[in-house]
Amino acid sequence: MTGERIFLDTVFIQALLNVRDQYHLKAKTLLLRVQSAVEVWVTEAVLIEVGNALSAFNRTAAIRFIQQCYQTQNMCVVSVDTQLRCLWCGKLGKLGKCGVLS
């Protein structure tokens, strides 16, 4: 395992699961890095996007991937809630009190 902490986004996951995606080969080459990371983070919002995007032509792979995210030891699946959104807004420094433009 490497000491890396990685955040997975929708584009990477879709490319990994969709052999017709223009970034599929690049995603496959990055997969080993993801598998050897000490922590891999993904939000439930990303998993929902992946499920919706791939449900029409690769539903089985999407379901399997999502299930594995919850079962894989180095994966951290984060729920998106008001507290997380407010924390994110505060870190950006662009938004004031919970989404209100300052």
Order of alpha helices (4+ residues) and beta strands (2+ residues): beta-alpha-alpha-beta-alpha-alpha-beta-alpha
